[in-house]
């Protein structure tokens, strides 16, 4: 139930808050718990007409008031320190999980579904935060309260203490039943909520396609069905949680009734219990049941938080950190690449690449072609070390990339993707992402070379314009900004992953010119669907069904009259001759 407390190991820099919490909670609770005793003493001095000792009544009430005031202030201080302690723990844990995500193997990250990831990184974290807060604000002080009030009840009259305590097993038996149900339904709501997130994400991402095929009603039906199931389970969970409080009130009120009956029976049988003493007993009874009630309610919260912690821990364990190399590169390389006797497969006993050898000198262009789904990105994944070769080695200027620090050697690569990627921030920040310490002049110079300076300058805020995904910047303009970023980075190797496939013909010439600037003197790997764009490559790698089937120049491959020849002819027969050629690159 308390698995989430393992996170207290992330309390670095916050232990002082825990110490303050413990001291203030203990003294504050004791102060508050002593007050009813003095209220009872005050009652003893005003039991009838002409039998009121006003001086002693006031003295006891003043002491009780001071104890309540001191206790309230210390408990406020305890709560404040508890929140600060909890914030540190959860913040450190969030940072640790994010670090694990950043350092995870690409194959593991690639297999995670974004809907699940969002669930595990937001909902669960919030639950853990609440549970740790409740633990230190309510659970620990609650235990102190239960022990102390029980001691005071025994001190005042052990028979009343027995009546109060005898109802506790009933409470906990009920709690055991209800928390099992809540935990079961919560796990189910998590699963269903993840499904809803995925369905919503798919609906937004594929909106055009869904509309084109008139699939809206089917999507709506599926979502409604999933949502109905989700709310059914959620309602069951809430029902079990909601009946906790009234059930405990019924049990505690029953005990007050029994206390009243016992008080009457004892006094009827000449076992005198003073009114002041009974008043204190009633107050202590109330104080005893309140934390018992709270603890029962928070038990379900703790179970849910522990479930959430296990879910996050499960994801982090699945991620499996990528082991980094030890050697750092502190210089600009020439960009010479060599694949030496490389074997690779995504799964065991399914070799896609077998004994692959390729030597790429500085400034050479390598084209990678094949049909959609042919595995063209495999070479790039290996080059970027997203996946590791099963056998052989990949050398960058003679360095085995497995021996190099990831951040070090990836700075040598400038990657332009099919889908241009910008993050929420200014356009200046997006371009300078390629060089963190870049000056304004350097950013503008890169933008001019990429051909995006003019349209950026026309924007109201220029380079300080905040990028928004649904903003006024077109796909082609976004691609120009990513090219400017790569130019500023000044990489040794340029990687173009079908970078013009989503660009309209109006922007394509402009982007092609920007590519020329980026590729000047650089080693270039170009993944291409349209073969005209790679005809002048020094080497063309032809892939089919994930395997390399041919390799050579355009002329040599055409003379083979093989797979590349058939691909090339098929594209020209489809009338793709309008595509801008990159022969002049």
C-alpha positions as CSV (number, residue, x, y, z in Angstrom):
1,X,0.0,0.0,0.0
2,X,2.9,2.4,0.7
3,X,5.0,1.6,-2.3
4,X,4.9,5.3,-3.3
5,X,7.0,6.1,-0.2
6,X,10.0,4.6,-2.1
7,X,10.0,8.1,-3.7
8,X,11.3,9.6,-0.5
9,X,14.7,8.6,-1.8
10,X,14.3,11.5,-4.2
11,X,14.1,14.0,-1.3
12,X,17.6,15.4,-2.0
13,X,17.7,19.1,-0.8
14,X,14.4,18.8,1.1
15,X,15.2,16.9,4.2
16,X,15.1,20.1,6.3
17,X,11.4,20.4,5.4
18,X,10.8,16.8,6.7
19,X,12.5,17.6,10.0
20,X,10.4,20.8,10.4
21,X,7.3,18.8,9.5
22,X,8.0,16.1,12.1
23,X,8.8,18.5,14.9
24,X,5.9,20.9,14.3
25,X,3.4,18.1,13.6
26,X,4.3,16.4,16.9
27,X,4.2,19.5,19.1
28,X,1.2,20.9,17.3
29,X,-0.9,17.7,17.7
30,X,0.0,17.3,21.3
31,X,-1.0,21.0,22.0
32,X,-4.3,20.5,20.2
33,X,-4.9,17.2,22.0
34,X,-4.3,18.6,25.5
35,X,-6.8,21.4,25.0
36,X,-10.0,19.3,25.6
37,X,-8.6,18.2,29.0
38,X,-8.7,21.8,30.2
39,X,-12.1,22.4,28.6
40,X,-13.3,19.5,30.8
41,X,-11.7,21.0,33.8
42,X,-13.5,24.3,33.0
43,X,-16.8,22.4,32.8
44,X,-16.2,20.9,36.3
45,X,-16.1,24.4,37.7
46,X,-19.6,25.4,36.3
47,X,-21.8,22.5,37.1
48,X,-24.7,24.4,38.6
49,X,-26.3,27.6,39.9
50,X,-24.1,29.4,42.4
51,X,-21.4,26.6,41.8
52,X,-19.4,28.4,39.2
53,X,-15.8,29.3,40.0
54,X,-15.4,31.9,37.3
55,X,-11.7,32.4,38.0
56,X,-10.8,28.7,37.5
57,X,-13.2,28.4,34.5
58,X,-11.4,31.3,32.8
59,X,-8.0,30.1,33.6
60,X,-8.7,26.6,32.1
61,X,-10.4,28.1,29.0
62,X,-7.5,30.5,28.5
63,X,-5.0,27.6,28.7
64,X,-7.2,25.6,26.3
65,X,-7.4,28.6,23.9
66,X,-3.6,29.0,24.0
67,X,-3.1,25.3,23.3
68,X,-5.5,25.4,20.4
69,X,-3.8,28.6,18.9
70,X,-0.3,27.2,19.3
71,X,-1.4,23.8,17.9
72,X,-3.1,25.4,14.9
73,X,-0.1,27.6,14.0
74,X,2.3,24.7,14.3
75,X,0.1,22.4,12.2
76,X,-0.1,25.1,9.6
77,X,3.7,25.3,9.6
78,X,3.8,21.5,9.4
79,X,1.5,21.4,6.4
80,X,3.5,24.1,4.6
81,X,6.8,22.2,5.2
82,X,5.1,19.0,4.0
83,X,4.0,20.5,0.8
84,X,7.5,21.8,0.1
85,X,8.9,18.4,0.9
86,X,6.5,16.7,-1.4
87,X,7.1,19.2,-4.3
88,X,10.8,18.4,-4.1
89,X,10.2,14.7,-4.1
90,X,7.8,14.7,-7.1
91,X,9.8,17.3,-9.0
92,X,13.0,15.2,-8.6
93,X,11.2,12.1,-9.6
94,X,9.7,13.8,-12.7
95,X,13.2,14.9,-13.7
96,X,14.5,11.3,-13.2
97,X,11.7,9.8,-15.3
98,X,12.3,12.4,-18.0
99,X,16.0,11.7,-17.9
100,X,15.3,8.0,-18.4
101,X,13.0,8.8,-21.3
102,X,15.7,10.9,-22.9
103,X,18.4,8.2,-22.4
104,X,16.2,5.3,-23.3
105,X,16.9,3.1,-26.3
106,X,15.2,4.4,-29.4
107,X,13.6,1.0,-30.0
108,X,11.9,1.2,-26.6
109,X,10.7,4.8,-27.0
110,X,9.5,4.0,-30.5
111,X,7.3,1.2,-29.2
112,X,5.5,3.3,-26.6
113,X,2.1,4.8,-27.5
114,X,1.8,8.5,-26.8
115,X,-1.6,8.2,-25.1
116,X,-0.2,5.8,-22.6
117,X,2.8,7.9,-22.0
118,X,0.8,11.0,-21.3
119,X,-1.3,9.1,-18.9
120,X,1.7,7.7,-17.0
121,X,3.4,11.1,-16.9
122,X,0.5,13.3,-15.8
123,X,-2.3,11.4,-14.0
124,X,-0.1,9.1,-12.0
125,X,2.3,11.9,-11.0
126,X,-0.6,13.9,-9.6
127,X,-1.9,11.0,-7.7
128,X,1.6,10.3,-6.2
129,X,1.9,14.0,-5.2
130,X,-1.5,13.9,-3.5
131,X,-0.7,10.7,-1.6
132,X,2.7,11.9,-0.3
133,X,1.0,15.1,0.8
134,X,-1.8,13.2,2.6
135,X,0.7,10.9,4.2
136,X,2.6,13.6,5.9
137,X,-0.3,16.0,6.6
138,X,-2.9,13.5,7.7
139,X,-1.6,10.0,8.1
140,X,1.4,10.5,10.4
141,X,-0.3,13.1,12.5
142,X,-3.4,10.9,12.5
143,X,-1.5,8.0,14.0
144,X,-0.2,10.4,16.7
145,X,-3.7,11.6,17.4
146,X,-5.1,8.0,17.7
147,X,-2.4,6.9,20.1
148,X,-2.6,10.1,22.3
149,X,-6.5,10.2,22.4
150,X,-6.6,6.5,23.2
151,X,-4.2,7.2,26.1
152,X,-6.3,10.1,27.3
153,X,-9.5,8.0,27.1
154,X,-7.9,5.2,29.2
155,X,-6.6,7.8,31.7
156,X,-10.1,9.4,32.0
157,X,-12.1,6.1,32.1
158,X,-11.0,2.8,30.5
159,X,-14.6,1.6,30.0
160,X,-15.3,4.5,27.7
161,X,-12.1,3.8,25.9
162,X,-13.2,0.2,25.3
163,X,-16.5,1.4,23.7
164,X,-14.6,3.8,21.4
165,X,-12.1,1.2,20.3
166,X,-14.5,-1.7,19.8
167,X,-15.9,0.1,16.7
168,X,-12.5,0.3,15.0
169,X,-12.4,-3.3,13.7
170,X,-15.8,-2.7,12.1
171,X,-14.4,0.4,10.3
172,X,-11.3,-1.4,9.1
173,X,-13.2,-4.5,7.9
174,X,-15.4,-2.2,5.8
175,X,-12.3,-0.3,4.5
176,X,-10.6,-3.5,3.5
177,X,-13.6,-4.4,1.4
178,X,-14.1,-1.0,-0.2
179,X,-10.4,-0.3,-1.0
180,X,-10.1,-3.6,-2.9
181,X,-13.0,-2.6,-5.1
182,X,-11.6,0.9,-5.6
183,X,-8.2,-0.3,-6.6
184,X,-9.7,-2.8,-9.1
185,X,-11.9,-0.3,-10.7
186,X,-9.1,2.3,-10.8
187,X,-6.8,0.0,-12.7
188,X,-9.6,-0.5,-15.2
189,X,-10.3,3.2,-15.6
190,X,-6.6,3.8,-16.3
191,X,-6.7,1.3,-19.1
192,X,-9.9,2.7,-20.6
193,X,-8.7,6.3,-20.2
194,X,-5.5,5.4,-22.2
195,X,-7.7,4.0,-24.9
196,X,-9.8,7.2,-25.0
197,X,-6.6,9.3,-25.3
198,X,-5.4,7.1,-28.2
199,X,-8.7,7.3,-30.0
200,X,-8.9,11.1,-29.6
201,X,-5.3,11.4,-30.8
202,X,-6.0,9.3,-33.9
203,X,-9.2,11.2,-34.7
204,X,-7.3,14.6,-34.6
205,X,-4.2,13.3,-36.4
206,X,-6.2,11.6,-39.2
207,X,-9.1,14.1,-39.5
208,X,-8.8,14.7,-43.2
209,X,-8.6,11.0,-44.0
210,X,-11.6,10.2,-41.7
211,X,-13.6,12.9,-43.4
212,X,-12.6,11.7,-46.9
213,X,-13.9,8.2,-46.2
214,X,-17.0,9.4,-44.3
215,X,-15.8,7.5,-41.3
216,X,-16.9,10.1,-38.7
217,X,-20.0,8.1,-37.5
218,X,-17.9,5.0,-37.0
219,X,-15.3,6.9,-35.0
220,X,-18.0,8.5,-33.0
221,X,-19.6,5.2,-32.3
222,X,-16.4,3.6,-31.2
223,X,-15.5,6.6,-29.0
224,X,-19.0,6.7,-27.4
225,X,-18.8,2.9,-26.7
226,X,-15.4,3.3,-25.0
227,X,-16.5,6.4,-23.1
228,X,-19.6,4.7,-21.8
229,X,-17.5,1.7,-20.6
230,X,-15.1,4.2,-19.0
231,X,-17.7,6.1,-17.1
232,X,-19.5,2.9,-16.0
233,X,-16.3,1.8,-14.3
234,X,-15.5,5.3,-13.0
235,X,-19.0,5.5,-11.4
236,X,-18.5,2.2,-9.7
237,X,-15.2,3.4,-8.3
238,X,-16.7,6.7,-7.2
239,X,-19.7,5.0,-5.6
240,X,-17.4,2.8,-3.4
241,X,-15.4,5.9,-2.4
242,X,-18.5,8.1,-1.8
243,X,-20.1,5.7,0.7
244,X,-17.0,5.6,2.9
245,X,-17.7,8.9,4.7
246,X,-21.4,8.3,5.5
247,X,-20.7,4.7,6.6
248,X,-18.0,5.9,9.0
249,X,-20.2,8.6,10.4
250,X,-22.9,6.0,11.1
251,X,-20.3,3.9,12.9
252,X,-18.9,6.8,14.9
253,X,-22.4,8.1,15.8
254,X,-23.3,4.7,17.0
255,X,-20.3,4.8,19.3
256,X,-21.5,8.2,20.7
257,X,-24.9,6.7,21.4
258,X,-23.2,3.8,23.2
259,X,-21.0,6.3,25.2
260,X,-24.2,8.1,26.3
261,X,-25.8,4.9,27.4
262,X,-22.7,3.8,29.3
263,X,-22.6,7.3,31.0
264,X,-26.2,6.9,32.1
265,X,-25.8,3.3,33.3
266,X,-22.6,4.1,35.3
267,X,-24.2,7.1,37.1
268,X,-27.5,5.1,37.6
269,X,-25.4,2.5,39.4
270,X,-23.6,5.1,41.5
271,X,-20.4,4.9,39.5
272,X,-20.0,8.7,39.3
273,X,-18.6,10.1,36.1
274,X,-18.2,13.9,36.3
275,X,-19.9,15.9,33.5
276,X,-16.6,17.6,32.8
277,X,-14.9,14.3,32.4
278,X,-17.6,13.0,30.1
279,X,-17.3,16.2,28.1
280,X,-13.6,15.5,27.6
281,X,-14.4,11.9,26.7
282,X,-16.8,13.0,24.0
283,X,-14.3,15.4,22.5
284,X,-11.6,12.8,22.6
285,X,-13.9,10.3,21.0
286,X,-14.6,12.7,18.2
287,X,-10.8,13.4,17.8
288,X,-10.2,9.6,17.8
289,X,-12.6,8.8,15.1
290,X,-11.7,11.7,12.8
291,X,-8.2,10.4,11.9
292,X,-9.6,6.8,11.8
293,X,-12.1,8.0,9.3
294,X,-9.5,10.0,7.4
295,X,-7.0,7.1,7.4
296,X,-9.7,4.8,6.0
297,X,-10.4,7.3,3.2
298,X,-6.7,7.9,2.5
299,X,-6.1,4.1,2.4
300,X,-7.7,4.0,-1.0
301,X,-5.7,7.1,-2.0
302,X,-2.5,5.3,-1.0
303,X,-3.4,2.2,-2.9
304,X,-4.2,4.2,-6.0
305,X,-0.9,6.1,-5.6
306,X,1.0,2.9,-5.2
307,X,-0.7,1.5,-8.3
308,X,0.3,4.7,-10.1
309,X,3.9,4.4,-8.9
310,X,4.1,0.8,-10.2
311,X,2.7,1.9,-13.6
312,X,5.4,4.6,-14.0
313,X,8.1,2.3,-12.7
314,X,6.9,-0.4,-15.2
315,X,7.3,2.1,-18.1
316,X,10.7,3.2,-16.9
317,X,11.9,-0.4,-16.6
318,X,10.6,-1.1,-20.1
319,X,12.6,1.9,-21.5
320,X,15.9,0.3,-20.9
321,X,18.7,2.9,-20.9
322,X,20.9,3.0,-23.9
323,X,24.6,2.6,-22.9
324,X,26.6,5.5,-24.0
325,X,30.1,5.6,-25.3
326,X,32.9,7.2,-23.3
327,X,34.8,9.2,-25.9
328,X,33.8,12.8,-26.5
329,X,34.4,14.7,-29.8
330,X,35.4,18.3,-29.3
331,X,36.2,19.1,-33.0
332,X,34.5,19.4,-36.3
333,X,34.9,16.2,-38.3
334,X,35.2,15.7,-42.1
335,X,32.2,13.5,-42.2
336,X,33.7,10.4,-43.6
337,X,31.5,7.4,-43.0
338,X,32.3,3.7,-43.3
339,X,30.0,0.7,-42.8
340,X,32.3,-2.2,-42.2
341,X,30.9,-5.8,-42.4
342,X,27.6,-4.7,-40.8
343,X,24.8,-7.2,-39.9
344,X,21.5,-5.9,-38.5
345,X,18.1,-7.2,-37.7
346,X,15.2,-5.7,-35.7
347,X,14.3,-9.2,-34.5
348,X,16.5,-12.3,-33.9
349,X,17.1,-14.6,-36.8
350,X,15.6,-12.1,-39.3
351,X,18.7,-10.5,-40.8
352,X,17.8,-7.4,-42.9
353,X,21.3,-6.3,-43.5
354,X,24.0,-8.9,-44.0
355,X,27.8,-8.1,-44.4
356,X,27.1,-4.5,-45.6
357,X,30.1,-2.5,-46.6
358,X,30.1,1.1,-47.7
359,X,32.8,3.8,-47.7
360,X,31.6,7.4,-48.0
361,X,34.2,10.2,-48.4
362,X,33.8,13.8,-47.4
363,X,31.3,15.6,-49.6
364,X,29.9,12.5,-51.2
365,X,26.1,12.0,-51.6
366,X,24.4,8.7,-50.8
367,X,20.9,8.1,-52.0
368,X,18.6,5.6,-50.2
369,X,15.6,4.5,-52.2
370,X,12.8,2.0,-52.1
371,X,9.0,1.8,-51.9
372,X,7.1,3.0,-48.9
373,X,7.8,0.6,-46.0
374,X,10.9,-0.8,-47.7
375,X,13.1,0.0,-44.7
376,X,14.8,3.1,-46.0
377,X,15.2,4.6,-42.5
378,X,17.1,1.6,-41.3
379,X,20.4,2.9,-42.6
380,X,19.8,6.3,-40.9
381,X,18.7,4.6,-37.7
382,X,22.0,2.8,-37.6
383,X,24.0,5.8,-38.6
384,X,22.4,7.9,-35.8
385,X,22.8,4.9,-33.4
386,X,19.1,4.8,-32.7
387,X,19.7,1.0,-33.1
388,X,23.0,-0.8,-32.7
389,X,24.5,-3.1,-35.3
390,X,24.4,-6.8,-34.5
391,X,27.8,-7.3,-36.0
392,X,30.5,-5.1,-37.6
393,X,31.0,-1.4,-37.0
394,X,30.1,2.0,-38.3
395,X,33.0,4.5,-38.4
396,X,32.7,8.3,-38.4
397,X,36.1,9.7,-39.4
398,X,37.7,6.5,-38.2
399,X,35.8,6.5,-34.8
400,X,33.6,3.6,-34.0
401,X,30.3,5.4,-33.1
402,X,29.6,2.9,-30.3
403,X,32.6,4.3,-28.5
404,X,31.5,7.9,-28.8
405,X,29.3,9.9,-26.5
406,X,25.8,10.2,-28.1
407,X,25.5,14.0,-27.7
408,X,29.1,14.4,-28.9
409,X,28.9,12.5,-32.3
410,X,25.2,13.5,-33.1
411,X,26.3,17.1,-33.2
412,X,28.1,16.1,-36.4
413,X,24.7,15.3,-38.0
414,X,22.2,17.8,-39.4
415,X,18.9,16.0,-39.7
416,X,16.0,17.3,-41.8
417,X,12.8,15.2,-41.5
418,X,9.8,14.5,-43.7
419,X,7.7,16.3,-41.1
420,X,9.4,19.6,-40.2
421,X,9.7,19.9,-36.4
422,X,9.4,23.2,-34.5
423,X,8.8,23.5,-30.8
424,X,6.7,26.1,-28.9
425,X,9.0,29.1,-28.7
426,X,10.2,32.1,-30.8
427,X,11.4,31.5,-34.3
428,X,14.8,32.8,-33.1
429,X,14.9,30.1,-30.4
430,X,13.9,27.5,-33.0
431,X,16.7,28.4,-35.4
432,X,19.3,28.8,-32.6
433,X,18.4,25.3,-31.4
434,X,21.2,24.3,-33.7
435,X,23.7,26.4,-31.8
436,X,22.8,27.4,-28.3
437,X,25.2,30.3,-28.0
438,X,24.4,31.8,-31.5
439,X,24.2,35.5,-31.8
440,X,21.3,37.4,-33.5
441,X,23.6,38.1,-36.5
442,X,24.5,34.4,-36.9
443,X,20.8,33.4,-36.8
444,X,19.9,36.0,-39.4
445,X,22.8,34.9,-41.6
446,X,21.6,31.2,-41.4
447,X,18.0,32.3,-42.2
448,X,19.2,34.2,-45.2
449,X,21.1,31.2,-46.6
450,X,18.0,29.0,-46.0
451,X,15.7,31.5,-47.7
452,X,13.4,32.2,-44.7
453,X,14.7,35.6,-43.6
454,X,12.3,37.5,-45.9
455,X,9.1,36.0,-44.7
456,X,10.2,36.1,-41.0
457,X,11.0,39.8,-41.4
458,X,7.5,40.5,-42.6
459,X,5.9,39.0,-39.5
460,X,4.8,41.5,-36.9
461,X,7.3,40.3,-34.3
462,X,10.0,39.1,-36.7
463,X,12.3,36.6,-35.2
464,X,10.5,37.1,-31.8
465,X,7.3,35.6,-33.3
466,X,6.0,32.8,-31.1
467,X,5.6,29.6,-33.1
468,X,2.3,27.9,-32.6
469,X,1.4,24.6,-34.3
470,X,-1.9,26.0,-35.7
471,X,-0.3,29.4,-36.6
472,X,0.2,31.2,-39.9
473,X,3.5,29.5,-40.9
474,X,3.1,27.0,-43.7
475,X,4.7,23.5,-43.9
476,X,7.2,24.7,-46.5
477,X,8.2,27.7,-44.3
478,X,8.6,25.4,-41.3
479,X,10.9,23.3,-43.4
480,X,13.0,26.4,-44.4
481,X,13.4,27.2,-40.7
482,X,14.6,23.7,-39.9
483,X,17.1,24.0,-42.8
484,X,18.3,27.3,-41.2
485,X,18.7,25.5,-37.9
486,X,20.9,22.9,-39.6
487,X,22.9,25.5,-41.5
488,X,23.6,27.3,-38.2
489,X,24.7,24.0,-36.7
490,X,27.2,23.5,-39.5
491,X,27.2,19.6,-39.4
492,X,29.7,17.3,-41.0
493,X,27.0,15.0,-42.3
494,X,23.6,16.1,-43.6
495,X,20.7,13.6,-43.5
496,X,17.5,14.3,-45.5
497,X,14.6,12.0,-44.7
498,X,12.2,12.5,-47.7
499,X,12.4,16.2,-46.7
500,X,10.4,17.5,-49.7
501,X,7.7,14.8,-49.9
502,X,5.1,17.0,-48.2
503,X,6.0,20.3,-49.9
504,X,3.9,21.9,-52.6
505,X,5.5,22.6,-56.0
506,X,5.6,26.4,-55.3
507,X,7.9,26.0,-52.3
508,X,9.9,23.0,-53.6
509,X,12.3,25.1,-55.7
510,X,12.9,27.4,-52.8
511,X,13.6,24.5,-50.5
512,X,15.8,22.8,-53.1
513,X,17.9,26.0,-53.2
514,X,18.1,26.0,-49.4
515,X,19.3,22.4,-49.5
516,X,22.1,23.4,-51.9
517,X,23.4,25.8,-49.2
518,X,23.1,23.2,-46.5
519,X,24.8,20.5,-48.5
520,X,27.8,22.5,-49.7
521,X,30.9,20.5,-49.0
522,X,29.0,18.1,-46.6
523,X,28.6,14.4,-46.7
524,X,24.9,13.8,-47.5
525,X,22.6,10.9,-47.0
526,X,19.2,11.3,-48.8
527,X,16.2,9.1,-48.3
528,X,14.1,9.6,-51.3
529,X,10.8,8.3,-52.7
530,X,11.1,10.3,-55.9
531,X,14.2,9.0,-57.7
532,X,14.9,12.1,-59.7
533,X,16.2,13.7,-56.5
534,X,19.0,11.3,-56.1
535,X,20.1,10.5,-59.7
536,X,23.5,12.2,-59.3
537,X,24.3,10.6,-56.0
538,X,27.8,9.0,-55.7
539,X,26.2,5.9,-54.3
540,X,22.6,4.7,-54.3
541,X,21.4,2.1,-51.9
542,X,18.3,0.3,-53.0
543,X,16.1,-1.4,-50.4
544,X,13.1,-3.8,-50.6
545,X,11.3,-5.6,-47.7
546,X,13.8,-4.1,-45.3
547,X,16.9,-5.5,-47.1
548,X,19.6,-3.9,-49.3
549,X,19.0,-5.5,-52.7
550,X,21.2,-3.3,-54.9
551,X,23.9,-0.7,-54.6
552,X,25.8,1.5,-57.0
553,X,25.5,4.7,-59.1
554,X,22.4,5.6,-61.1
555,X,24.0,4.5,-64.4
556,X,25.4,1.2,-63.0
557,X,22.0,0.3,-61.4
558,X,20.1,1.1,-64.6
559,X,22.5,-1.1,-66.6
560,X,21.7,-4.0,-64.2
561,X,18.1,-3.9,-65.4
562,X,17.0,-5.0,-61.9
563,X,14.9,-3.7,-59.1
564,X,16.1,0.0,-59.3
565,X,15.5,0.0,-63.1
566,X,11.9,-1.1,-62.6
567,X,11.3,1.5,-59.8
568,X,12.8,4.3,-62.0
569,X,10.7,3.3,-65.0
570,X,7.6,2.9,-63.0
571,X,7.9,6.5,-61.6
572,X,8.4,8.0,-65.0
573,X,5.4,6.1,-66.4
574,X,3.4,7.7,-63.6
575,X,4.3,11.1,-64.9
576,X,6.6,12.3,-62.1
577,X,9.0,14.1,-64.4
578,X,7.8,17.5,-63.0
579,X,9.8,16.9,-59.8
580,X,12.7,19.3,-59.3
581,X,16.0,17.6,-59.8
582,X,18.8,17.9,-57.3
583,X,21.5,17.1,-59.8
584,X,23.1,20.5,-59.3
585,X,23.6,19.8,-55.6
